[in-house]
Structure formats: structure tokens, C-alpha cells
Amino acid sequence: MPLPAFDPLTGRLPAGEHHAEWEEVVDRFGWNKRRRQLIDGMAEALALLANAGCTRVWINGSFATAKEEPGDFDVVWEPDGVDLDQLDEIFFDFADGRRAQKDRFGGELLPNVVERLSGLVFAEFFQNERDSGFKGIVVIDPRRIE
């Protein structure tokens, strides 16, 4: 099933998890130079996650909206089954607002663990929106990126 249309009022995806293939993410969200830069960085990060055994990621943030020039992307990755010893240490560097991740990949990558203030895992936490309740999030298998 293709990704749903953006809400014309908010520019967000409808609430819920929307499963997609990588090619659909590239086609849907890569419509300008800035977005293609973010896609390239995200692809590099997702390849590293896949090589360590990651089978599921959630793509979020302004990248997963109709915003013309997103500042970055937010990705949450499933840690179950991931060989953490094989994973690049940058995935555990949360210093200075995850600056090293943003500098290298163009976005932030967090394991799907509990966000301490809300008590929700990040894949759920990122579907909550301050002003509108809930928003959609894109789910892909990083092993299927080509």
C-alpha cells in the first residue's frame, strides 16, 4: 500500500505507522536538493544499521512532512537482534544534541528505547504532536535499501 497523502492543513502524514519500501521513501520525500542530501546521509546510516542486524526503522521529523526544507531527519531504530559490538560508535554518541550524527548523516538516530519523560518508546513518542495530537511515521526495513 503506498504512503498516504499529506494532510493539506498540517503537511503531515495521517496518524499511524506507514510501511514503505526505500524506493518509495526516496520518490516521495526526495523532491529537492536539500531532501536528497538528507536521503543520502540517511541511506549511509541505515546501511550501517542493516549491517549490524537492524530489521526495522521509523522515519520521522520534518523530513517525513511536506516541509520544503527540513532541517534534518529523525530515525528510530529497532535494537532487537542488532549486534551492538558491530555498530559504529556514532549511534551511541548523544553528546551536544547528537551533533556528531547530524554532522555525518544529516540527522539524528535513536534506538527504540523508552523516552524517560513520557514513558513511551521512541517509535510511539515521535507519533505524538504537541499541537495536533498524533501524526504519521514511516516504517522501513533497512536491509532492503539498494
N, CA, C and O atoms as a GROMACS GRO file, in nm:
protein
  584
    1MET      N    1   0.085  -0.117   0.000
    1MET     CA    2   0.000   0.000   0.000
    1MET      C    3   0.090   0.124   0.000
    1MET      O    4   0.179   0.135   0.084
    2PRO      N    5   0.068   0.218  -0.091
    2PRO     CA    6   0.154   0.337  -0.097
    2PRO      C    7   0.134   0.428   0.024
    2PRO      O    8   0.032   0.423   0.093
    3LEU      N    9   0.235   0.510   0.047
    3LEU     CA   10   0.224   0.607   0.155
    3LEU      C   11   0.105   0.698   0.130
    3LEU      O   12   0.081   0.738   0.016
    4PRO      N   13   0.030   0.732   0.235
    4PRO     CA   14  -0.086   0.819   0.217
    4PRO      C   15  -0.044   0.963   0.188
    4PRO      O   16   0.070   1.002   0.211
    5ALA      N   17  -0.138   1.040   0.138
    5ALA     CA   18  -0.114   1.182   0.108
    5ALA      C   19  -0.093   1.260   0.238
    5ALA      O   20  -0.140   1.220   0.345
    6PHE      N   21  -0.021   1.370   0.226
    6PHE     CA   22  -0.006   1.460   0.340
    6PHE      C   23  -0.140   1.526   0.371
    6PHE      O   24  -0.220   1.551   0.280
    7ASP      N   25  -0.164   1.552   0.496
    7ASP     CA   26  -0.281   1.630   0.536
    7ASP      C   27  -0.262   1.771   0.480
    7ASP      O   28  -0.160   1.833   0.506
    8PRO      N   29  -0.359   1.822   0.404
    8PRO     CA   30  -0.340   1.954   0.342
    8PRO      C   31  -0.331   2.069   0.442
    8PRO      O   32  -0.278   2.175   0.409
    9LEU      N   33  -0.381   2.051   0.563
    9LEU     CA   34  -0.374   2.157   0.664
    9LEU      C   35  -0.244   2.156   0.742
    9LEU      O   36  -0.188   2.262   0.773
   10THR      N   37  -0.194   2.037   0.775
   10THR     CA   38  -0.075   2.027   0.860
   10THR      C   39   0.052   1.992   0.784
   10THR      O   40   0.162   2.018   0.832
   11GLY      N   41   0.039   1.933   0.665
   11GLY     CA   42   0.156   1.888   0.590
   11GLY      C   43   0.214   1.759   0.644
   11GLY      O   44   0.322   1.717   0.601
   12ARG      N   45   0.144   1.695   0.738
   12ARG     CA   46   0.193   1.571   0.798
   12ARG      C   47   0.122   1.450   0.738
   12ARG      O   48   0.017   1.463   0.674
   13LEU      N   49   0.180   1.334   0.758
   13LEU     CA   50   0.114   1.210   0.722
   13LEU      C   51   0.002   1.183   0.823
   13LEU      O   52   0.012   1.226   0.938
   14PRO      N   53  -0.102   1.114   0.782
   14PRO     CA   54  -0.207   1.078   0.878
   14PRO      C   55  -0.149   0.992   0.991
   14PRO      O   56  -0.047   0.925   0.972
   15ALA      N   57  -0.213   0.995   1.105
   15ALA     CA   58  -0.166   0.921   1.222
   15ALA      C   59  -0.145   0.774   1.190
   15ALA      O   60  -0.218   0.714   1.111
   16GLY      N   61  -0.044   0.717   1.254
   16GLY     CA   62  -0.017   0.574   1.242
   16GLY      C   63   0.117   0.544   1.180
   16GLY      O   64   0.190   0.634   1.136
   17GLU      N   65   0.149   0.416   1.176
   17GLU     CA   66   0.272   0.368   1.114
   17GLU      C   67   0.242   0.332   0.970
   17GLU      O   68   0.149   0.256   0.942
   18HIS      N   69   0.320   0.387   0.878
   18HIS     CA   70   0.300   0.365   0.735
   18HIS      C   71   0.423   0.292   0.680
   18HIS      O   72   0.532   0.349   0.672
   19HIS      N   73   0.404   0.166   0.643
   19HIS     CA   74   0.514   0.083   0.593
   19HIS      C   75   0.543   0.118   0.447
   19HIS      O   76   0.452   0.138   0.367
   20ALA      N   77   0.671   0.123   0.416
   20ALA     CA   78   0.712   0.159   0.280
   20ALA      C   79   0.842   0.088   0.246
   20ALA      O   80   0.914   0.039   0.333
   21GLU      N   81   0.870   0.084   0.118
   21GLU     CA   82   0.999   0.039   0.069
   21GLU      C   83   1.089   0.162   0.054
   21GLU      O   84   1.039   0.274   0.043
   22TRP      N   85   1.218   0.143   0.055
   22TRP     CA   86   1.313   0.253   0.045
   22TRP      C   87   1.289   0.336  -0.082
   22TRP      O   88   1.294   0.459  -0.077
   23GLU      N   89   1.263   0.269  -0.193
   23GLU     CA   90   1.241   0.342  -0.319
   23GLU      C   91   1.124   0.440  -0.306
   23GLU      O   92   1.129   0.549  -0.362
   24GLU      N   93   1.021   0.400  -0.234
   24GLU     CA   94   0.907   0.489  -0.214
   24GLU      C   95   0.944   0.608  -0.127
   24GLU      O   96   0.897   0.720  -0.151
   25VAL      N   97   1.027   0.586  -0.027
   25VAL     CA   98   1.074   0.697   0.058
   25VAL      C   99   1.152   0.796  -0.028
   25VAL      O  100   1.130   0.917  -0.018
   26VAL      N  101   1.242   0.746  -0.111
   26VAL     CA  102   1.322   0.833  -0.198
   26VAL      C  103   1.232   0.911  -0.293
   26VAL      O  104   1.247   1.032  -0.309
   27ASP      N  105   1.139   0.841  -0.357
   27ASP     CA  106   1.048   0.908  -0.452
   27ASP      C  107   0.959   1.010  -0.382
   27ASP      O  108   0.940   1.121  -0.433
   28ARG      N  109   0.907   0.974  -0.269
   28ARG     CA  110   0.810   1.060  -0.200
   28ARG      C  111   0.872   1.181  -0.132
   28ARG      O  112   0.815   1.290  -0.135
   29PHE      N  113   0.989   1.163  -0.071
   29PHE     CA  114   1.047   1.269   0.012
   29PHE      C  115   1.171   1.335  -0.049
   29PHE      O  116   1.228   1.425   0.013
   30GLY      N  117   1.214   1.293  -0.166
   30GLY     CA  118   1.337   1.347  -0.224
   30GLY      C  119   1.315   1.445  -0.337
   30GLY      O  120   1.384   1.437  -0.439
   31TRP      N  121   1.222   1.537  -0.322
   31TRP     CA  122   1.185   1.623  -0.435
   31TRP      C  123   1.272   1.746  -0.454
   31TRP      O  124   1.249   1.822  -0.549
   32ASN      N  125   1.371   1.769  -0.369
   32ASN     CA  126   1.461   1.883  -0.393
   32ASN      C  127   1.602   1.848  -0.345
   32ASN      O  128   1.625   1.742  -0.288
   33LYS      N  129   1.694   1.939  -0.370
   33LYS     CA  130   1.835   1.914  -0.338
   33LYS      C  131   1.857   1.888  -0.189
   33LYS      O  132   1.927   1.793  -0.154
   34ARG      N  133   1.798   1.968  -0.102
   34ARG     CA  134   1.817   1.950   0.042
   34ARG      C  135   1.766   1.813   0.086
   34ARG      O  136   1.834   1.743   0.162
   35ARG      N  137   1.651   1.775   0.039
   35ARG     CA  138   1.593   1.647   0.078
   35ARG      C  139   1.677   1.531   0.024
   35ARG      O  140   1.690   1.429   0.091
   36ARG      N  141   1.732   1.544  -0.095
   36ARG     CA  142   1.818   1.438  -0.149
   36ARG      C  143   1.947   1.426  -0.068
   36ARG      O  144   2.000   1.316  -0.051
   37GLN      N  145   1.998   1.540  -0.018
   37GLN     CA  146   2.115   1.535   0.070
   37GLN      C  147   2.083   1.455   0.196
   37GLN      O  148   2.162   1.371   0.239
   38LEU      N  149   1.967   1.482   0.254
   38LEU     CA  150   1.927   1.410   0.374
   38LEU      C  151   1.907   1.261   0.345
   38LEU      O  152   1.943   1.176   0.426
   39ILE      N  153   1.850   1.229   0.230
   39ILE     CA  154   1.831   1.089   0.192
   39ILE      C  155   1.965   1.019   0.178
   39ILE      O  156   1.979   0.904   0.221
   40ASP      N  157   2.063   1.085   0.119
   40ASP     CA  158   2.196   1.024   0.104
   40ASP      C  159   2.257   0.993   0.241
   40ASP      O  160   2.311   0.884   0.261
   41GLY      N  161   2.249   1.087   0.334
   41GLY     CA  162   2.302   1.064   0.469
   41GLY      C  163   2.226   0.956   0.542
   41GLY      O  164   2.284   0.874   0.612
   42MET      N  165   2.094   0.958   0.526
   42MET     CA  166   2.011   0.856   0.590
   42MET      C  167   2.046   0.718   0.535
   42MET      O  168   2.054   0.622   0.611
   43ALA      N  169   2.065   0.707   0.405
   43ALA     CA  170   2.099   0.578   0.344
   43ALA      C  171   2.230   0.525   0.401
   43ALA      O  172   2.241   0.405   0.428
   44GLU      N  173   2.328   0.611   0.419
   44GLU     CA  174   2.455   0.567   0.478
   44GLU      C  175   2.433   0.513   0.619
   44GLU      O  176   2.483   0.406   0.653
   45ALA      N  177   2.357   0.586   0.700
   45ALA     CA  178   2.331   0.543   0.838
   45ALA      C  179   2.251   0.413   0.840
   45ALA      O  180   2.282   0.324   0.919
   46LEU      N  181   2.151   0.401   0.755
   46LEU     CA  182   2.068   0.282   0.754
   46LEU      C  183   2.146   0.159   0.706
   46LEU      O  184   2.120   0.048   0.752
   47ALA      N  185   2.241   0.179   0.616
   47ALA     CA  186   2.325   0.068   0.572
   47ALA      C  187   2.410   0.016   0.688
   47ALA      O  188   2.428  -0.105   0.703
   48LEU      N  189   2.461   0.106   0.770
   48LEU     CA  190   2.539   0.064   0.887
   48LEU      C  191   2.452  -0.012   0.986
   48LEU      O  192   2.494  -0.112   1.043
   49LEU      N  193   2.330   0.036   1.006
   49LEU     CA  194   2.237  -0.033   1.095
   49LEU      C  195   2.203  -0.172   1.040
   49LEU      O  196   2.203  -0.270   1.115
   50ALA      N  197   2.175  -0.180   0.911
   50ALA     CA  198   2.141  -0.307   0.849
   50ALA      C  199   2.257  -0.406   0.861
   50ALA      O  200   2.235  -0.524   0.889
   51ASN      N  201   2.379  -0.359   0.841
   51ASN     CA  202   2.497  -0.446   0.851
   51ASN      C  203   2.515  -0.503   0.991
   51ASN      O  204   2.576  -0.609   1.008
   52ALA      N  205   2.462  -0.432   1.091
   52ALA     CA  206   2.470  -0.480   1.229
   52ALA      C  207   2.348  -0.564   1.268
   52ALA      O  208   2.339  -0.610   1.382
   53GLY      N  209   2.255  -0.583   1.174
   53GLY     CA  210   2.141  -0.670   1.201
   53GLY      C  211   2.008  -0.601   1.225
   53GLY      O  212   1.910  -0.667   1.259
   54CYS      N  213   2.002  -0.471   1.210
   54CYS     CA  214   1.876  -0.398   1.231
   54CYS      C  215   1.775  -0.434   1.122
   54CYS      O  216   1.809  -0.439   1.003
   55THR      N  217   1.652  -0.459   1.162
   55THR     CA  218   1.548  -0.501   1.068
   55THR      C  219   1.434  -0.402   1.054
   55THR      O  220   1.345  -0.421   0.971
   56ARG      N  221   1.436  -0.295   1.135
   56ARG     CA  222   1.323  -0.202   1.130
   56ARG      C  223   1.367  -0.064   1.178
   56ARG      O  224   1.433  -0.051   1.281
   57VAL      N  225   1.328   0.038   1.102
   57VAL     CA  226   1.349   0.176   1.144
   57VAL      C  227   1.221   0.256   1.118
   57VAL      O  228   1.140   0.223   1.032
   58TRP      N  229   1.206   0.361   1.196
   58TRP     CA  230   1.094   0.454   1.184
   58TRP      C  231   1.152   0.589   1.143
   58TRP      O  232   1.244   0.639   1.208
   59ILE      N  233   1.100   0.648   1.038
   59ILE     CA  234   1.148   0.777   0.987
   59ILE      C  235   1.046   0.883   1.025
   59ILE      O  236   0.926   0.866   1.005
   60ASN      N  237   1.097   0.992   1.081
   60ASN     CA  238   1.010   1.092   1.140
   60ASN      C  239   1.070   1.231   1.123
   60ASN      O  240   1.165   1.251   1.048
   61GLY      N  241   1.014   1.323   1.193
   61GLY     CA  242   1.061   1.461   1.194
   61GLY      C  243   1.009   1.538   1.074
   61GLY      O  244   0.924   1.489   0.999
   62SER      N  245   1.060   1.658   1.057
   62SER     CA  246   1.014   1.742   0.947
   62SER      C  247   1.043   1.679   0.812
   62SER      O  248   0.980   1.713   0.712
   63PHE      N  249   1.138   1.587   0.807
   63PHE     CA  250   1.167   1.516   0.682
   63PHE      C  251   1.044   1.441   0.632
   63PHE      O  252   1.019   1.437   0.512
   64ALA      N  253   0.968   1.381   0.723
   64ALA     CA  254   0.852   1.299   0.686
   64ALA      C  255   0.725   1.384   0.677
   64ALA      O  256   0.615   1.338   0.709
   65THR      N  257   0.741   1.509   0.632
   65THR     CA  258   0.629   1.601   0.614
   65THR      C  259   0.643   1.668   0.477
   65THR      O  260   0.734   1.637   0.400
   66ALA      N  261   0.552   1.757   0.450
   66ALA     CA  262   0.556   1.833   0.325
   66ALA      C  263   0.648   1.955   0.334
   66ALA      O  264   0.654   2.034   0.239
   67LYS      N  265   0.718   1.972   0.443
   67LYS     CA  266   0.807   2.088   0.460
   67LYS      C  267   0.910   2.091   0.348
   67LYS      O  268   0.977   1.991   0.322
   68GLU      N  269   0.922   2.204   0.285
   68GLU     CA  270   1.010   2.217   0.169
   68GLU      C  271   1.158   2.195   0.205
   68GLU      O  272   1.229   2.126   0.132
   69GLU      N  273   1.204   2.253   0.314
   69GLU     CA  274   1.345   2.246   0.353
   69GLU      C  275   1.359   2.195   0.496
   69GLU      O  276   1.381   2.275   0.588
   70PRO      N  277   1.346   2.064   0.518
   70PRO     CA  278   1.362   2.013   0.655
   70PRO      C  279   1.504   2.036   0.705
   70PRO      O  280   1.600   2.029   0.629
   71GLY      N  281   1.515   2.063   0.834
   71GLY     CA  282   1.647   2.085   0.892
   71GLY      C  283   1.729   1.958   0.901
   71GLY      O  284   1.850   1.961   0.883
   72ASP      N  285   1.661   1.847   0.929
   72ASP     CA  286   1.730   1.720   0.941
   72ASP      C  287   1.625   1.609   0.931
   72ASP      O  288   1.513   1.634   0.888
   73PHE      N  289   1.662   1.489   0.969
   73PHE     CA  290   1.568   1.379   0.980
   73PHE      C  291   1.582   1.319   1.119
   73PHE      O  292   1.685   1.336   1.185
   74ASP      N  293   1.481   1.249   1.162
   74ASP     CA  294   1.485   1.173   1.286
   74ASP      C  295   1.455   1.029   1.250
   74ASP      O  296   1.356   1.000   1.183
   75VAL      N  297   1.540   0.938   1.295
   75VAL     CA  298   1.520   0.795   1.273
   75VAL      C  299   1.530   0.726   1.408
   75VAL      O  300   1.618   0.754   1.489
   76VAL      N  301   1.437   0.635   1.429
   76VAL     CA  302   1.440   0.546   1.545
   76VAL      C  303   1.470   0.407   1.491
   76VAL      O  304   1.409   0.365   1.393
   77TRP      N  305   1.562   0.336   1.555
   77TRP     CA  306   1.598   0.203   1.506
   77TRP      C  307   1.568   0.096   1.612
   77TRP      O  308   1.583   0.119   1.732
   78GLU      N  309   1.526  -0.020   1.562
   78GLU     CA  310   1.492  -0.134   1.648
   78GLU      C  311   1.621  -0.201   1.694
   78GLU      O  312   1.696  -0.252   1.611
   79PRO      N  313   1.648  -0.203   1.825
   79PRO     CA  314   1.772  -0.263   1.872
   79PRO      C  315   1.768  -0.416   1.883
   79PRO      O  316   1.874  -0.479   1.888
   80ASP      N  317   1.649  -0.477   1.888
   80ASP     CA  318   1.641  -0.623   1.900
   80ASP      C  319   1.709  -0.689   1.780
   80ASP      O  320   1.678  -0.660   1.665
   81GLY      N  321   1.802  -0.778   1.809
   81GLY     CA  322   1.872  -0.850   1.704
   81GLY      C  323   1.994  -0.778   1.648
   81GLY      O  324   2.065  -0.833   1.564
   82VAL      N  325   2.019  -0.656   1.694
   82VAL     CA  326   2.134  -0.580   1.645
   82VAL      C  327   2.258  -0.619   1.725
   82VAL      O  328   2.256  -0.623   1.848
   83ASP      N  329   2.366  -0.648   1.653
   83ASP     CA  330   2.494  -0.675   1.717
   83ASP      C  331   2.556  -0.540   1.752
   83ASP      O  332   2.618  -0.475   1.668
   84LEU      N  333   2.537  -0.500   1.876
   84LEU     CA  334   2.580  -0.366   1.918
   84LEU      C  335   2.731  -0.349   1.907
   84LEU      O  336   2.779  -0.237   1.888
   85ASP      N  337   2.807  -0.458   1.919
   85ASP     CA  338   2.953  -0.450   1.905
   85ASP      C  339   2.994  -0.420   1.761
   85ASP      O  340   3.102  -0.365   1.737
   86GLN      N  341   2.908  -0.455   1.666
   86GLN     CA  342   2.936  -0.433   1.525
   86GLN      C  343   2.892  -0.293   1.480
   86GLN      O  344   2.930  -0.246   1.373
   87LEU      N  345   2.811  -0.227   1.561
   87LEU     CA  346   2.754  -0.099   1.524
   87LEU      C  347   2.853   0.015   1.550
   87LEU      O  348   2.917   0.019   1.656
   88ASP      N  349   2.864   0.104   1.457
   88ASP     CA  350   2.952   0.220   1.469
   88ASP      C  351   2.919   0.296   1.597
   88ASP      O  352   2.802   0.315   1.630
   89GLU      N  353   3.021   0.339   1.669
   89GLU     CA  354   3.001   0.407   1.798
   89GLU      C  355   2.923   0.538   1.785
   89GLU      O  356   2.870   0.587   1.885
   90ILE      N  357   2.913   0.595   1.666
   90ILE     CA  358   2.838   0.719   1.647
   90ILE      C  359   2.691   0.702   1.684
   90ILE      O  360   2.624   0.799   1.719
   91PHE      N  361   2.640   0.579   1.676
   91PHE     CA  362   2.500   0.554   1.711
   91PHE      C  363   2.474   0.562   1.861
   91PHE      O  364   2.359   0.560   1.905
   92PHE      N  365   2.580   0.571   1.939
   92PHE     CA  366   2.569   0.583   2.084
   92PHE      C  367   2.621   0.718   2.134
   92PHE      O  368   2.631   0.740   2.254
   93ASP      N  369   2.653   0.806   2.042
   93ASP     CA  370   2.705   0.939   2.076
   93ASP      C  371   2.589   1.038   2.076
   93ASP      O  372   2.545   1.085   1.971
   94PHE      N  373   2.540   1.069   2.196
   94PHE     CA  374   2.426   1.160   2.208
   94PHE      C  375   2.469   1.297   2.259
   94PHE      O  376   2.385   1.380   2.294
   95ALA      N  377   2.600   1.322   2.264
   95ALA     CA  378   2.654   1.448   2.315
   95ALA      C  379   2.613   1.565   2.226
   95ALA      O  380   2.597   1.551   2.105
   96ASP      N  381   2.597   1.679   2.288
   96ASP     CA  382   2.571   1.804   2.218
   96ASP      C  383   2.455   1.791   2.119
   96ASP      O  384   2.465   1.832   2.003
   97GLY      N  385   2.344   1.733   2.167
   97GLY     CA  386   2.227   1.719   2.081
   97GLY      C  387   2.249   1.627   1.963
   97GLY      O  388   2.191   1.648   1.856
   98ARG      N  389   2.332   1.525   1.981
   98ARG     CA  390   2.366   1.429   1.875
   98ARG      C  391   2.436   1.496   1.757
   98ARG      O  392   2.414   1.461   1.641
   99ARG      N  393   2.520   1.593   1.789
   99ARG     CA  394   2.592   1.673   1.688
   99ARG      C  395   2.672   1.586   1.591
   99ARG      O  396   2.668   1.612   1.471
  100ALA      N  397   2.743   1.485   1.641
  100ALA     CA  398   2.826   1.402   1.552
  100ALA      C  399   2.739   1.330   1.449
  100ALA      O  400   2.778   1.318   1.333
  101GLN      N  401   2.621   1.282   1.490
  101GLN     CA  402   2.530   1.216   1.396
  101GLN      C  403   2.481   1.316   1.291
  101GLN      O  404   2.478   1.285   1.172
  102LYS      N  405   2.443   1.433   1.336
  102LYS     CA  406   2.393   1.535   1.242
  102LYS      C  407   2.502   1.575   1.143
  102LYS      O  408   2.475   1.593   1.024
  103ASP      N  409   2.625   1.590   1.193
  103ASP     CA  410   2.735   1.629   1.105
  103ASP      C  411   2.765   1.522   1.001
  103ASP      O  412   2.791   1.553   0.885
  104ARG      N  413   2.762   1.397   1.042
  104ARG     CA  414   2.798   1.289   0.949
  104ARG      C  415   2.682   1.250   0.857
  104ARG      O  416   2.702   1.232   0.737
  105PHE      N  417   2.562   1.236   0.913
  105PHE     CA  418   2.449   1.182   0.836
  105PHE      C  419   2.345   1.286   0.797
  105PHE      O  420   2.270   1.265   0.701
  106GLY      N  421   2.339   1.397   0.869
  106GLY     CA  422   2.236   1.497   0.842
  106GLY      C  423   2.113   1.483   0.929
  106GLY      O  424   2.016   1.557   0.913
  107GLY      N  425   2.116   1.388   1.022
  107GLY     CA  426   2.001   1.367   1.108
  107GLY      C  427   2.038   1.292   1.234
  107GLY      O  428   2.155   1.259   1.258
  108GLU      N  429   1.935   1.265   1.314
  108GLU     CA  430   1.952   1.201   1.443
  108GLU      C  431   1.898   1.059   1.438
  108GLU      O  432   1.796   1.032   1.374
  109LEU      N  433   1.966   0.968   1.506
  109LEU     CA  434   1.927   0.827   1.509
  109LEU      C  435   1.926   0.779   1.654
  109LEU      O  436   2.026   0.787   1.725
  110LEU      N  437   1.811   0.730   1.697
  110LEU     CA  438   1.794   0.686   1.835
  110LEU      C  439   1.745   0.542   1.839
  110LEU      O  440   1.663   0.502   1.756
  111PRO      N  441   1.794   0.463   1.934
  111PRO     CA  442   1.739   0.328   1.949
  111PRO      C  443   1.596   0.337   2.003
  111PRO      O  444   1.563   0.432   2.074
  112ASN      N  445   1.514   0.241   1.970
  112ASN     CA  446   1.375   0.241   2.014
  112ASN      C  447   1.368   0.190   2.158
  112ASN      O  448   1.329   0.076   2.184
  113VAL      N  449   1.406   0.278   2.247
  113VAL     CA  450   1.400   0.251   2.391
  113VAL      C  451   1.303   0.351   2.452
  113VAL      O  452   1.251   0.437   2.381
  114VAL      N  453   1.279   0.340   2.580
  114VAL     CA  454   1.181   0.427   2.647
  114VAL      C  455   1.236   0.568   2.663
  114VAL      O  456   1.346   0.589   2.715
  115GLU      N  457   1.158   0.664   2.617
  115GLU     CA  458   1.186   0.807   2.639
  115GLU      C  459   1.146   0.834   2.783
  115GLU      O  460   1.031   0.813   2.820
  116ARG      N  461   1.239   0.882   2.862
  116ARG     CA  462   1.218   0.883   3.007
  116ARG      C  463   1.104   0.971   3.057
  116ARG      O  464   1.038   0.933   3.153
  117LEU      N  465   1.079   1.084   2.996
  117LEU     CA  466   0.974   1.172   3.046
  117LEU      C  467   0.834   1.122   3.015
  117LEU      O  468   0.743   1.135   3.098
  118SER      N  469   0.814   1.066   2.897
  118SER     CA  470   0.681   1.022   2.855
  118SER      C  471   0.651   0.878   2.895
  118SER      O  472   0.535   0.841   2.912
  119GLY      N  473   0.755   0.796   2.910
  119GLY     CA  474   0.734   0.654   2.937
  119GLY      C  475   0.703   0.573   2.812
  119GLY      O  476   0.674   0.454   2.822
  120LEU      N  477   0.707   0.637   2.696
  120LEU     CA  478   0.680   0.570   2.568
  120LEU      C  479   0.811   0.536   2.499
  120LEU      O  480   0.911   0.606   2.516
  121VAL      N  481   0.811   0.426   2.421
  121VAL     CA  482   0.927   0.401   2.337
  121VAL      C  483   0.929   0.509   2.229
  121VAL      O  484   0.825   0.564   2.194
  122PHE      N  485   1.047   0.538   2.176
  122PHE     CA  486   1.060   0.649   2.082
  122PHE      C  487   0.970   0.636   1.959
  122PHE      O  488   0.921   0.737   1.909
  123ALA      N  489   0.948   0.513   1.909
  123ALA     CA  490   0.862   0.496   1.791
  123ALA      C  491   0.720   0.544   1.821
  123ALA      O  492   0.650   0.591   1.730
  124GLU      N  493   0.676   0.533   1.945
  124GLU     CA  494   0.544   0.586   1.984
  124GLU      C  495   0.554   0.734   2.020
  124GLU      O  496   0.467   0.813   1.982
  125PHE      N  497   0.657   0.770   2.091
  125PHE     CA  498   0.676   0.909   2.134
  125PHE      C  499   0.676   1.004   2.014
  125PHE      O  500   0.616   1.111   2.020
  126PHE      N  501   0.743   0.965   1.905
  126PHE     CA  502   0.754   1.052   1.789
  126PHE      C  503   0.625   1.062   1.708
  126PHE      O  504   0.616   1.144   1.616
  127GLN      N  505   0.526   0.981   1.740
  127GLN     CA  506   0.397   0.993   1.673
  127GLN      C  507   0.304   1.092   1.744
  127GLN      O  508   0.194   1.120   1.695
  128ASN      N  509   0.348   1.144   1.857
  128ASN     CA  510   0.270   1.243   1.929
  128ASN      C  511   0.313   1.382   1.884
  128ASN      O  512   0.433   1.409   1.871
  129GLU      N  513   0.218   1.468   1.861
  129GLU     CA  514   0.247   1.604   1.816
  129GLU      C  515   0.190   1.702   1.918
  129GLU      O  516   0.075   1.688   1.962
  130ARG      N  517   0.270   1.799   1.956
  130ARG     CA  518   0.228   1.895   2.058
  130ARG      C  519   0.097   1.964   2.025
  130ARG      O  520   0.010   1.979   2.111
  131ASP      N  521   0.082   2.007   1.900
  131ASP     CA  522  -0.034   2.090   1.867
  131ASP      C  523  -0.152   2.017   1.807
  131ASP      O  524  -0.263   2.070   1.806
  132SER      N  525  -0.132   1.893   1.758
  132SER     CA  526  -0.242   1.830   1.685
  132SER      C  527  -0.274   1.688   1.730
  132SER      O  528  -0.357   1.621   1.668
  133GLY      N  529  -0.213   1.640   1.834
  133GLY     CA  530  -0.243   1.505   1.880
  133GLY      C  531  -0.147   1.401   1.826
  133GLY      O  532  -0.046   1.370   1.889
  134PHE      N  533  -0.177   1.347   1.707
  134PHE     CA  534  -0.096   1.239   1.653
  134PHE      C  535  -0.059   1.266   1.507
  134PHE      O  536  -0.129   1.338   1.436
  135LYS      N  537   0.052   1.207   1.466
  135LYS     CA  538   0.097   1.220   1.328
  135LYS      C  539   0.151   1.086   1.280
  135LYS      O  540   0.176   0.995   1.360
  136GLY      N  541   0.168   1.076   1.151
  136GLY     CA  542   0.217   0.952   1.094
  136GLY      C  543   0.368   0.943   1.095
  136GLY      O  544   0.438   1.043   1.106
  137ILE      N  545   0.416   0.820   1.084
  137ILE     CA  546   0.558   0.790   1.084
  137ILE      C  547   0.580   0.680   0.980
  137ILE      O  548   0.494   0.593   0.962
  138VAL      N  549   0.693   0.682   0.913
  138VAL     CA  550   0.722   0.586   0.807
  138VAL      C  551   0.809   0.474   0.863
  138VAL      O  552   0.905   0.499   0.935
  139VAL      N  553   0.775   0.350   0.830
  139VAL     CA  554   0.848   0.233   0.878
  139VAL      C  555   0.907   0.160   0.758
  139VAL      O  556   0.838   0.130   0.661
  140ILE      N  557   1.037   0.131   0.766
  140ILE     CA  558   1.101   0.054   0.659
  140ILE      C  559   1.196  -0.050   0.719
  140ILE      O  560   1.234  -0.044   0.836
  141ASP      N  561   1.233  -0.143   0.635
  141ASP     CA  562   1.334  -0.244   0.668
  141ASP      C  563   1.465  -0.195   0.605
  141ASP      O  564   1.476  -0.193   0.482
  142PRO      N  565   1.564  -0.156   0.686
  142PRO     CA  566   1.686  -0.101   0.628
  142PRO      C  567   1.767  -0.202   0.548
  142PRO      O  568   1.855  -0.164   0.472
  143ARG      N  569   1.739  -0.330   0.563
  143ARG     CA  570   1.812  -0.432   0.487
  143ARG      C  571   1.769  -0.432   0.340
  143ARG      O  572   1.835  -0.494   0.257
  144ARG      N  573   1.659  -0.363   0.308
  144ARG     CA  574   1.606  -0.364   0.173
  144ARG      C  575   1.647  -0.241   0.092
  144ARG      O  576   1.596  -0.218  -0.017
  145ILE      N  577   1.739  -0.162   0.147
  145ILE     CA  578   1.789  -0.046   0.074
  145ILE      C  579   1.889  -0.094  -0.031
  145ILE      O  580   1.977  -0.175  -0.002
  146GLU      N  581   1.874  -0.043  -0.150
  146GLU     CA  582   1.967  -0.083  -0.258
  146GLU      C  583   2.039   0.036  -0.314
  146GLU      O  584   2.120   0.022  -0.405
   0.00000   0.00000   0.00000
